[in-house]
Amino acid sequence: MAVERRPRLNPRTVVVVLGLLVAANLLVVAGLSQRTGHSSPGQPAAVEQLDPPAGSVIRPQATVGVDLRDDLTGVLLLDQPRPGTEIPEDQLQRVPGLGIVQFRPGPGKVVRELAPGHHELTVLYWARTESRPARPASYSWSFEVG
């Protein structure tokens, strides 16, 4: 009776296949982590990251803001002290080349600290190379202050 011999696996092939599997898994994990921490349902592509993420709980003096696409700029509207309060320009922190617009509550600012409870933040945004349009695009999300 003839015994059939199986072909032997080349060790280099095994290493390459395992390396490709590990790389593919890392790409999947990286893609999932970007989606879970940075966006929410219905978020436009122009809004790359929310700070804080929608639904999160933050401290009363935490920085809030948004990371827009690099070619965009904008302003922030907060629901405190009254709904639709636009944060004054001199109280915004910006990184223009990166589209980052932030506000940190504190003494001498429109909001000294965020009140405990539910809050909504809105960003109005437009192309950085243009002046503010009469009706800029906007996006709103909510978070909690604990």
Secondary structure by P-SEA (a helix, b strand, c coil): cbbbbcccccaaaaaaaaaaaaaaaaaaaaaaaaaaccccccccccccccccccccccccbbbbbbbccccccbbbbbcccccccccccccccccccccccccccccccccccccccbbbbbbbcccccccccccccbbbbbbbcc
